[in-house]
Amino acid sequence: MSTNDNVIEISIEQKELSGEILFQKMSLSLKAGEIISLLGPSGCGKTTLLRMIADLESSGDGEITIDEKISNNVGFIFQKPILYPHLNVAKNILLGNNEKLSKIMKEQLVIDSLELVKLSGFANRKVTTLSGGEAQRVVLARALLANPKLLLLDEPLSSLDVDARRILAKEIRDLLKQHNISAIHVTHDKDEANIVADRILEWSKICDSGNGSNNNDQ
């Protein structure tokens, strides 16, 4: 890692997907504690880039360097909330905890986590009864419980109505700042990006588009 205060440095000459160039000449850096939003249309490669950072996808022809102090503490919040329907809210949240705790300590941890995301009293709720915004709050609580140093957010508010999206966007920003978590947030909604981010990067200005299809969000 370089001696500056960047926690991530990305330089991708070319990324292919299904035999086609998805994007190329990508250059991006993120400072400690900074929140950036990548703003661009569906299918341009935003999700693929997050997957590359999370090591769920190859980095293509290029390099992604993550500060070794945070490389093992990367969280990922997907576009659709990933919750386990056979577990209640409390048990879904506790999946973010890797420590061996007593029953009382776990109960308190859940209470604190739910209070943090403004869902007090939801511990025993079935996740199948939650609204979209409530489900994403549970996912956020679980992610924060794992104490990430870097959080990747893949359009987590896109399924919400405008009012709910604005409210949760502000809450996400506040929580990230409160916990000093660096974050990369991707969206096609400029208003959402303005609420969440310290810095907005338009996708077309940080890379060249490839020749891939834009039919699906990639």
C-alpha positions in Angstrom: 0.0 0.0 0.0 1.2 3.5 -0.7 2.2 5.9 2.1 -0.8 8.2 1.7 -4.0 7.8 3.6 -5.9 5.8 1.0 -7.4 2.5 2.2 -8.2 1.4 -1.3 -6.5 2.0 -4.6 -7.9 0.6 -7.8 -6.4 0.6 -11.2 -8.0 -1.6 -13.8 -6.9 -1.5 -17.4 -9.7 -3.8 -18.6 -12.5 -6.0 -17.1 -14.2 -8.5 -19.3 -17.5 -10.3 -18.5 -18.8 -13.2 -20.6 -16.2 -12.5 -23.2 -17.1 -8.8 -23.6 -15.4 -5.7 -22.3 -17.5 -4.4 -19.4 -15.3 -1.4 -18.5 -11.7 -0.3 -18.9 -9.2 2.3 -17.7 -10.8 2.4 -14.2 -9.0 4.5 -11.6 -10.4 5.0 -8.1 -9.1 5.6 -4.5 -10.8 5.8 -1.1 -9.5 7.5 2.0 -10.0 6.3 5.5 -13.4 7.1 6.9 -14.6 8.4 3.5 -17.9 7.6 1.9 -18.0 7.7 -1.9 -20.9 7.1 -4.2 -20.4 5.7 -7.7 -23.2 7.1 -9.8 -24.1 5.4 -13.1 -26.8 3.5 -15.0 -27.7 -0.1 -14.5 -25.4 -2.5 -16.4 -22.3 -0.3 -16.5 -20.3 -2.5 -14.1 -20.8 -0.9 -10.7 -21.9 -4.2 -9.0 -19.1 -6.1 -10.7 -16.6 -3.6 -9.3 -17.9 -4.1 -5.8 -17.7 -7.9 -6.3 -14.1 -7.4 -7.4 -13.2 -5.5 -4.3 -14.8 -8.2 -2.1 -12.8 -10.8 -4.0 -16.0 -12.4 -5.3 -14.9 -11.7 -8.9 -11.4 -11.5 -10.5 -9.8 -8.1 -10.8 -9.4 -8.6 -14.5 -6.4 -6.8 -16.1 -5.5 -4.6 -13.3 -4.9 -4.3 -9.5 -7.1 -3.7 -6.4 -5.0 -2.9 -3.4 -6.7 -2.8 0.1 -4.8 -1.6 3.2 -3.8 -4.8 5.1 -5.3 -3.3 8.3 -8.8 -3.5 6.8 -8.6 -6.3 4.2 -10.1 -8.9 6.5 -12.9 -6.6 7.7 -14.9 -5.9 4.5 -18.7 -6.0 4.6 -21.1 -6.2 1.7 -24.8 -5.1 1.6 -26.6 -6.3 -1.5 -29.4 -4.8 -3.5 -31.9 -7.2 -2.2 -31.8 -7.9 1.6 -30.4 -11.4 2.3 -32.2 -12.7 5.3 -32.9 -16.3 6.4 -36.6 -16.9 6.6 -36.4 -19.7 9.1 -34.7 -17.4 11.6 -36.3 -14.5 13.4 -34.8 -10.9 13.3 -32.6 -11.5 16.4 -31.0 -14.7 15.0 -30.4 -13.1 11.6 -28.6 -10.2 13.3 -26.5 -12.5 15.5 -25.1 -14.1 12.3 -22.8 -11.0 12.2 -21.3 -11.9 15.6 -18.3 -14.3 15.7 -17.7 -14.2 19.5 -18.8 -16.8 22.0 -21.3 -14.9 24.2 -23.7 -15.9 27.0 -27.4 -15.8 26.3 -27.8 -12.6 28.3 -25.0 -10.9 26.4 -26.5 -12.0 23.0 -29.9 -10.6 24.0 -28.3 -7.3 25.0 -26.3 -7.2 21.7 -29.5 -7.6 19.8 -31.3 -4.9 21.8 -28.4 -2.5 21.1 -28.2 -3.4 17.4 -31.9 -2.9 16.9 -31.9 0.4 18.7 -29.0 1.5 16.5 -31.1 1.0 13.3 -34.4 2.2 14.9 -36.0 -1.2 15.1 -36.4 -1.6 18.9 -38.8 -4.4 19.8 -38.3 -6.3 16.5 -36.2 -9.1 17.9 -38.8 -11.9 17.7 -40.3 -10.7 14.5 -40.4 -13.1 11.5 -38.3 -11.6 8.7 -41.0 -12.5 6.2 -43.3 -9.9 7.9 -40.8 -7.0 7.4 -41.1 -4.2 4.9 -38.3 -3.5 2.5 -36.9 -0.7 4.6 -37.1 -2.8 7.8 -35.4 -5.7 6.1 -32.5 -3.5 5.0 -32.2 -2.1 8.5 -31.8 -5.7 9.8 -29.1 -6.3 7.2 -27.4 -3.1 8.2 -27.5 -4.1 11.9 -26.0 -7.5 11.1 -23.3 -5.9 9.0 -22.3 -3.4 11.7 -22.2 -6.1 14.3 -19.3 -7.6 12.4 -17.3 -4.4 12.9 -16.4 -3.8 9.2 -13.7 -1.3 8.4 -14.9 -1.1 4.8 -18.6 -1.5 3.7 -19.7 -2.0 0.2 -23.3 -1.0 -0.6 -24.8 -2.3 -3.8 -27.9 -0.1 -4.4 -29.4 -1.2 -1.1 -32.3 1.3 -1.3 -33.3 0.8 -4.9 -36.5 -1.2 -4.0 -37.8 1.4 -1.6 -40.2 4.3 -2.3 -38.7 7.8 -2.5 -39.5 8.9 1.0 -38.2 5.7 2.7 -35.1 5.9 0.5 -34.2 9.4 1.6 -34.8 8.6 5.3 -32.7 5.4 5.3 -30.0 7.0 3.2 -29.5 9.6 5.9 -29.5 6.9 8.6 -26.9 4.9 6.7 -24.6 7.9 6.4 -25.0 8.8 10.1 -24.1 5.2 11.2 -21.1 5.0 8.9 -19.8 8.3 10.2 -20.6 7.3 13.8 -18.5 4.1 13.4 -15.8 5.7 11.2 -16.4 3.1 8.5 -15.1 3.7 5.0 -17.7 2.9 2.4 -18.3 2.6 -1.4 -22.0 3.0 -2.3 -23.3 2.5 -5.8 -26.5 3.9 -7.1 -28.2 5.4 -10.1 -30.1 7.9 -7.9 -28.3 11.2 -7.7 -30.4 12.5 -4.8 -29.6 9.3 -2.8 -25.9 9.8 -3.6 -26.0 13.4 -2.4 -27.4 12.3 1.0 -25.0 9.3 1.6 -21.7 10.4 0.2 -18.8 12.7 1.0 -17.8 12.5 -2.6 -19.8 11.5 -5.8 -18.0 9.9 -8.7 -19.8 9.7 -12.0 -19.1 6.3 -13.6 -18.5 7.7 -17.0 -15.7 10.0 -15.6 -13.7 7.3 -13.8 -13.6 4.7 -16.5 -14.5 4.0 -20.2 -17.5 1.9 -20.9 -17.0 -1.4 -22.6 -19.1 -3.1 -25.2 -21.1 -5.3 -22.9 -24.9 -5.5 -22.7 -26.7 -3.1 -20.5 -29.8 -5.3 -20.1 -28.9 -6.4 -16.6 -27.3 -4.6 -13.7 -23.7 -5.7 -13.6 
